[in-house]
């Protein structure tokens, strides 16, 4: 983002553009899992088409969440002590990881053979590590935040914030180039290592997060993003390409959101989805899978119908669940008290 751009901090001080970007990201998360669910269920026989769309989504949509989580993280580290920090990380990340691991397993167990990947009671994950299915994000983000906390405590008397951001940016680029050469897949630490560059890149950009990119930069970012997406191979792109796509996506969304209370309807809807992004992330596969099973039981096999229904209920269902859980006073138990 351009340092010469106008401030996009609203009167409340909230950076709504982050919510808008999370809204874009969570739509892709829900659609991506619906896409994979449809393929696993045998609704999409064209493997080339599946892998093409899958690659285009997964090359950058989860990196986007890591980058957004890093944008204001240095601000947090300057204000919080170690004790309260770890308490907040447990509440925001580790508890949802645990409770939703057990909930997911229980629901899959009840679904029996109707689930794409059936489980038995002997598979029960008493300890929710390695992370269960898509919940890897919570564990990876926790590890990334702890690593940065330790590093921050070590250098805070030596470097100022501007110098930290510069070092973080350089480190992010270097890691995207080096990780492919020494990365060893690990179910416990692999996702954190792979996505760490995006998190610290967000921290590097945090100094200009409140600056709205000028129109020319947003347009250039949109064109370059489209060109990179068009040329993405039918496989995982490099980490550097993923990092570039993620930064470009932020430029575009931060330009589209004016950060005013009277934003357009599409931007307002994206903000709402962004505000609920954690509950949607946690619960969407339950709703999407349940409706996929119901549709197939009714004889509906059309992929487009499955994708539309799974995406819509995957977005709306968790929001309704949050509303109900808070009225039953179990929202905190389900990990809905805060957002990532």
C-alpha positions as CSV (number, residue, x, y, z in Angstrom):
1,X,0.0,0.0,0.0
2,X,1.2,3.4,-0.8
3,X,2.5,5.6,2.0
4,X,1.1,8.6,0.1
5,X,-2.4,7.2,0.1
6,X,-5.3,8.7,2.1
7,X,-6.0,7.2,5.6
8,X,-8.7,4.6,5.6
9,X,-9.1,4.5,9.4
10,X,-12.8,5.2,10.1
11,X,-14.1,7.5,12.8
12,X,-14.2,4.5,15.2
13,X,-10.6,3.7,14.4
14,X,-11.6,0.3,13.0
15,X,-10.0,-0.8,9.8
16,X,-13.0,-2.2,8.0
17,X,-10.9,-3.1,4.9
18,X,-9.5,-6.0,6.9
19,X,-13.0,-7.3,7.4
20,X,-13.8,-6.9,3.7
21,X,-10.7,-8.8,2.8
22,X,-11.6,-11.6,5.3
23,X,-15.0,-11.6,3.7
24,X,-13.5,-12.3,0.3
25,X,-11.2,-15.0,1.8
26,X,-14.0,-16.8,3.7
27,X,-16.2,-17.1,0.6
28,X,-13.3,-18.8,-1.1
29,X,-12.7,-21.0,1.9
30,X,-16.3,-22.2,1.9
31,X,-16.5,-22.6,-1.9
32,X,-13.1,-24.3,-2.0
33,X,-14.3,-27.0,0.5
34,X,-17.6,-27.3,-1.4
35,X,-15.6,-27.8,-4.6
36,X,-13.4,-30.5,-3.0
37,X,-16.4,-32.1,-1.3
38,X,-18.2,-32.4,-4.6
39,X,-15.1,-34.0,-6.2
40,X,-14.7,-36.5,-3.3
41,X,-18.4,-37.3,-3.7
42,X,-17.9,-38.2,-7.4
43,X,-19.9,-35.2,-8.6
44,X,-17.0,-33.8,-10.7
45,X,-15.5,-36.4,-13.0
46,X,-13.2,-33.9,-14.8
47,X,-10.0,-34.1,-12.9
48,X,-8.2,-31.4,-14.9
49,X,-11.0,-28.9,-14.3
50,X,-11.0,-29.9,-10.6
51,X,-7.3,-29.4,-10.1
52,X,-7.2,-26.1,-12.1
53,X,-9.9,-24.4,-10.0
54,X,-8.5,-26.0,-6.8
55,X,-5.1,-24.6,-7.6
56,X,-6.3,-21.1,-8.4
57,X,-8.1,-21.0,-5.0
58,X,-5.6,-22.6,-2.7
59,X,-2.6,-20.8,-4.1
60,X,-3.6,-17.7,-2.2
61,X,-6.8,-17.8,-0.2
62,X,-5.3,-19.2,3.1
63,X,-2.1,-17.1,2.7
64,X,-4.5,-14.1,2.7
65,X,-5.7,-14.9,6.2
66,X,-2.2,-15.2,7.5
67,X,-1.2,-11.9,6.0
68,X,-4.3,-10.2,7.4
69,X,-3.7,-11.7,10.8
70,X,-0.2,-10.2,10.8
71,X,-1.2,-6.6,9.7
72,X,-1.9,-5.3,13.2
73,X,0.1,-7.9,15.2
74,X,3.0,-5.6,16.0
75,X,0.5,-3.1,17.5
76,X,-0.8,-5.9,19.8
77,X,2.7,-6.9,20.9
78,X,3.5,-3.4,22.0
79,X,0.5,-3.2,24.3
80,X,0.1,-6.7,25.9
81,X,2.1,-8.6,28.5
82,X,3.2,-12.2,28.0
83,X,0.6,-13.6,30.5
84,X,-2.5,-12.0,29.0
85,X,-1.2,-12.7,25.5
86,X,-1.0,-16.5,26.0
87,X,-4.4,-16.4,27.7
88,X,-5.9,-14.7,24.7
89,X,-4.2,-17.1,22.3
90,X,-5.7,-20.0,24.2
91,X,-9.1,-18.5,24.1
92,X,-9.0,-17.4,20.5
93,X,-7.1,-20.3,18.9
94,X,-6.4,-23.3,21.0
95,X,-9.8,-23.8,22.6
96,X,-11.6,-23.6,19.3
97,X,-9.1,-26.0,17.9
98,X,-9.9,-28.5,20.6
99,X,-13.7,-28.2,20.9
100,X,-14.2,-28.2,17.1
101,X,-11.9,-31.2,16.6
102,X,-14.1,-33.2,18.9
103,X,-17.3,-31.8,17.5
104,X,-16.3,-32.6,13.9
105,X,-15.3,-36.1,14.8
106,X,-18.6,-36.7,16.6
107,X,-20.6,-35.5,13.7
108,X,-18.6,-37.6,11.2
109,X,-19.1,-40.6,13.4
110,X,-22.9,-40.0,13.5
111,X,-22.9,-39.5,9.7
112,X,-21.5,-43.0,9.2
113,X,-21.0,-44.1,5.6
114,X,-22.8,-41.0,4.3
115,X,-19.6,-39.0,5.1
116,X,-17.0,-38.7,2.3
117,X,-14.4,-40.0,4.7
118,X,-16.1,-42.2,7.4
119,X,-14.5,-42.6,10.9
120,X,-14.8,-45.1,13.7
121,X,-14.7,-44.6,17.5
122,X,-11.2,-46.0,17.6
123,X,-10.0,-42.9,15.6
124,X,-11.2,-40.4,18.3
125,X,-8.6,-37.6,18.6
126,X,-8.4,-37.2,22.3
127,X,-5.5,-34.8,21.8
128,X,-6.4,-32.4,19.0
129,X,-2.9,-32.6,17.5
130,X,-1.9,-32.9,14.7
131,X,-4.7,-30.6,13.7
132,X,-7.9,-32.2,12.4
133,X,-8.8,-31.4,8.8
134,X,-9.1,-27.6,8.1
135,X,-8.4,-26.7,11.8
136,X,-4.7,-26.7,10.9
137,X,-5.0,-23.0,10.4
138,X,-5.6,-22.3,14.1
139,X,-2.5,-24.3,15.2
140,X,-0.3,-22.8,12.5
141,X,-1.4,-19.3,13.4
142,X,-0.7,-20.0,17.1
143,X,2.8,-21.2,16.3
144,X,3.5,-18.2,14.1
145,X,2.3,-15.8,16.7
146,X,4.4,-17.4,19.5
147,X,7.5,-17.5,17.3
148,X,7.1,-13.8,16.5
149,X,6.4,-13.0,20.2
150,X,9.7,-14.6,21.3
151,X,11.6,-12.8,18.5
152,X,9.9,-9.5,19.4
153,X,11.0,-9.8,23.1
154,X,14.5,-10.4,21.9
155,X,14.9,-7.4,19.6
156,X,12.6,-4.8,21.0
157,X,15.4,-3.0,22.8
158,X,17.6,-3.1,19.7
159,X,15.3,-2.2,16.7
160,X,12.5,0.3,16.4
161,X,9.2,-0.6,14.9
162,X,10.1,0.7,11.4
163,X,13.3,-1.3,11.4
164,X,11.4,-4.4,12.5
165,X,9.0,-4.1,9.7
166,X,11.8,-3.7,7.2
167,X,13.5,-6.8,8.5
168,X,10.2,-8.7,8.5
169,X,9.6,-7.8,4.9
170,X,13.1,-9.0,3.8
171,X,12.7,-12.1,5.8
172,X,9.3,-12.9,4.3
173,X,10.7,-12.7,0.7
174,X,13.8,-14.7,1.6
175,X,11.8,-17.5,3.3
176,X,9.5,-17.8,0.2
177,X,12.6,-18.4,-1.8
178,X,14.4,-20.8,0.6
179,X,11.6,-22.9,2.1
180,X,11.0,-25.0,-1.0
181,X,14.7,-26.2,-0.8
182,X,14.7,-27.4,2.8
183,X,11.0,-27.8,3.7
184,X,10.2,-31.2,5.2
185,X,6.4,-32.0,5.4
186,X,5.3,-32.4,9.0
187,X,1.7,-32.9,10.2
188,X,2.5,-30.9,13.3
189,X,4.7,-28.0,12.1
190,X,4.5,-28.1,8.3
191,X,1.6,-25.7,7.8
192,X,3.1,-23.2,10.2
193,X,6.5,-23.3,8.4
194,X,4.8,-23.0,5.0
195,X,2.6,-20.1,5.9
196,X,5.0,-18.2,8.2
197,X,6.2,-15.9,5.4
198,X,2.7,-14.6,4.8
199,X,2.2,-13.8,8.4
200,X,5.4,-11.8,8.8
201,X,4.7,-10.1,5.4
202,X,1.5,-8.9,6.9
203,X,3.4,-7.5,9.9
204,X,5.8,-5.7,7.4
205,X,2.9,-4.1,5.7
206,X,1.2,-3.2,8.9
207,X,2.8,0.3,9.0
208,X,0.8,1.3,5.9
209,X,-2.3,-0.7,6.6
210,X,-4.3,2.4,7.4
211,X,-3.4,4.0,4.0
212,X,-5.9,3.5,1.2
213,X,-4.1,2.6,-2.0
214,X,-4.4,5.1,-4.8
215,X,-6.6,4.1,-7.7
216,X,-3.7,3.6,-10.1
217,X,-2.0,1.2,-7.7
218,X,-5.2,-0.8,-7.2
219,X,-5.9,-1.1,-10.9
220,X,-2.3,-2.2,-11.5
221,X,-2.6,-4.7,-8.7
222,X,-5.8,-6.1,-10.2
223,X,-4.3,-6.5,-13.7
224,X,-1.2,-8.2,-12.3
225,X,-3.3,-10.4,-10.1
226,X,-5.4,-11.5,-13.1
227,X,-2.3,-12.2,-15.2
228,X,-0.7,-14.3,-12.4
229,X,-3.9,-16.2,-11.8
230,X,-4.3,-16.9,-15.6
231,X,-0.8,-18.3,-15.8
232,X,-0.9,-20.3,-12.6
233,X,-0.1,-23.9,-13.5
234,X,-2.4,-26.8,-12.6
235,X,-0.4,-27.4,-9.4
236,X,0.7,-25.5,-6.4
237,X,2.3,-22.3,-7.3
238,X,5.6,-21.1,-5.7
239,X,5.5,-19.5,-2.3
240,X,6.7,-16.2,-3.9
241,X,3.9,-16.2,-6.4
242,X,1.4,-16.9,-3.6
243,X,2.9,-14.1,-1.5
244,X,2.6,-11.7,-4.5
245,X,-1.0,-12.8,-5.2
246,X,-1.9,-12.2,-1.5
247,X,-0.4,-8.7,-1.4
248,X,-2.1,-7.8,-4.7
249,X,-5.4,-9.0,-3.4
250,X,-5.0,-6.8,-0.3
251,X,-4.3,-3.7,-2.5
252,X,-7.5,-4.3,-4.4
253,X,-9.8,-5.0,-1.4
254,X,-8.3,-2.1,0.6
255,X,-9.1,0.2,-2.3
256,X,-12.6,-1.1,-2.7
257,X,-13.6,-0.5,0.9
258,X,-13.8,3.2,1.6
259,X,-14.0,2.5,5.4
260,X,-17.1,4.6,5.8
261,X,-20.3,3.6,7.6
262,X,-22.4,4.2,4.4
263,X,-20.5,1.6,2.3
264,X,-22.2,-0.1,-0.6
265,X,-24.3,-3.2,-0.1
266,X,-21.6,-5.6,-1.5
267,X,-18.9,-4.1,0.7
268,X,-21.2,-4.2,3.7
269,X,-22.0,-7.9,3.1
270,X,-18.3,-8.7,2.8
271,X,-17.6,-6.9,6.0
272,X,-20.3,-8.9,7.8
273,X,-18.8,-12.1,6.5
274,X,-15.4,-10.9,7.6
275,X,-16.7,-10.2,11.1
276,X,-18.0,-13.8,11.2
277,X,-15.1,-15.3,9.4
278,X,-13.9,-17.4,12.4
279,X,-17.3,-19.0,13.2
280,X,-17.8,-19.6,9.5
281,X,-14.3,-21.2,9.2
282,X,-15.0,-23.4,12.1
283,X,-18.5,-24.7,11.3
284,X,-19.1,-24.3,7.5
285,X,-18.1,-27.8,6.5
286,X,-20.8,-29.3,8.8
287,X,-23.6,-27.3,7.1
288,X,-22.2,-27.8,3.6
289,X,-21.7,-31.6,4.1
290,X,-25.2,-32.0,5.7
291,X,-26.9,-30.3,2.7
292,X,-24.8,-32.2,0.2
293,X,-25.9,-35.5,1.8
294,X,-29.5,-34.3,1.8
295,X,-29.4,-33.3,-1.8
296,X,-27.9,-36.6,-2.9
297,X,-30.5,-38.4,-0.9
298,X,-33.2,-36.5,-2.8
299,X,-31.6,-37.5,-6.1
300,X,-30.0,-34.2,-6.9
301,X,-26.6,-34.8,-8.6
302,X,-26.0,-31.5,-10.5
303,X,-22.7,-30.1,-9.4
304,X,-23.8,-26.4,-9.9
305,X,-26.7,-26.9,-7.5
306,X,-24.4,-28.6,-4.9
307,X,-21.8,-25.8,-5.1
308,X,-24.4,-23.0,-4.8
309,X,-26.3,-24.6,-1.9
310,X,-23.1,-25.7,-0.1
311,X,-21.6,-22.3,-0.4
312,X,-24.7,-20.4,0.7
313,X,-25.5,-22.6,3.7
314,X,-21.8,-22.8,4.6
315,X,-21.8,-19.0,5.0
316,X,-25.2,-18.5,6.5
317,X,-25.5,-21.5,8.7
318,X,-22.6,-20.6,11.0
319,X,-23.8,-17.1,11.4
320,X,-27.2,-18.4,12.6
321,X,-25.3,-20.8,14.9
322,X,-23.5,-17.9,16.5
323,X,-26.8,-16.1,17.0
324,X,-28.4,-19.2,18.6
325,X,-25.3,-20.1,20.7
326,X,-25.1,-16.6,22.3
327,X,-28.8,-16.7,23.2
328,X,-28.2,-20.1,24.8
329,X,-25.1,-18.7,26.5
330,X,-22.8,-21.3,25.0
331,X,-21.1,-19.0,22.5
332,X,-17.8,-18.9,24.5
333,X,-17.9,-22.7,24.9
334,X,-18.0,-23.0,21.1
335,X,-15.2,-20.5,20.7
336,X,-17.4,-17.8,19.3
337,X,-16.5,-15.1,21.8
338,X,-13.7,-13.6,19.7
339,X,-12.4,-13.5,16.1
340,X,-9.0,-14.3,14.8
